[in-house]
């Protein structure tokens, strides 16, 4: 993600929470297509770190970090290493393991997370079942919650039948978990 390109997305804020227009896919990766490259993970985390630093200069209230799938994994790895960068974490469709390979867990860093974390996860997600998400949550010493969504890894959106109430439901659950603002 280019620090010079940080803009607030054009979508209206949900419950007063603004989000960035960029993402780790495309903006943070050298490859514009295809899956994430493990070789670019450190660069992608650096992009998230840089974005949070720029936002910290502009925002006096809390900063939250989150992402979908690979983006959430990189966000969680960054906050496990540097917990002071954000006040809470939103993980949508966290990829606990590659589809069909539950023995290849991506959870080693989870015990280092000490901030509130909301998992939003599809009931039929092939990257991890709801039971596997609950086991992963048990590794985290901070407060966590799970918002199950009817759908797969796409949370139901690729079918063009996504739940129109989902953004509001996510914001409500996330802000409740994050707690009141310090201001």
Secondary structure, DSSP 8 states (H G I E B T S, - for coil): --GGG--B-SS--BTTB--BS--TTTTS-S-SSSS--GGGHHHHHHHHHHHHHHHHHH--S--EEEEETHHHHHHHHHHHH-GGG-SEEEEES---S-TT-TTS---TTGGG--SEEEEEEETT-TT--HHHHHHHHHT-SS-EEEEEESSSTTTTTTTT---TTHHHHHHHHHHHHH-S---
